[in-house]
C-alpha cells in the first residue's frame, strides 16, 4: 500500500511540469542534475541537522511533525550560521518554524526548540 501511494505521489509531482509518466521517462542527463552535485554539502548538512533537532523535539513532546514551532535558537560558529541562513526559508517551511534566532559561539551546533 505504501509503495502504491509513493508511486501516485511521484506521478502527481511529475505531471506538474512534464508530459506522460515518470516511470516511462528517460533518466536525467548529468547536466540536469548538476545543481545537486554543485550544492554546498555543508549547507545541506546543517539544514539536515537542524530539522532533525526540530523533529526530535516534536516527537518527544508527542506532537505531529506538522505542528507549529514558535521559535528555534541555533548556537554555532559564524560559518555554520551563514550556511543555515542560506537554507532558512526551506527550514521554516519544513519545520513549520516561526522565529529563528542565531547565537554565535564556538563548539558544536546546538538547537533549542520552543514549541
Number of C-alpha atoms within 10 A of each C-alpha: 6 7 8 9 10 11 13 12 12 14 16 14 11 16 13 8 7 12 9 10 12 16 11 7 11 7 9 8 8 9 8 9 10 10 10 9 10 8 10 11 12 13 18 15 13 18 20 14 15 22 18 14 17 24 21 15 19 21 12 8 10 9 14 10 16 12 13 16 21 13 18 21 15 21 20 20 16 14 10 19 21 14 18 24 16 13 15 16 11 15 19 18 11 14 20 17 23 14 12 16 12 17 14 14 14 10 9 10 17 15 20 15 20 16 16
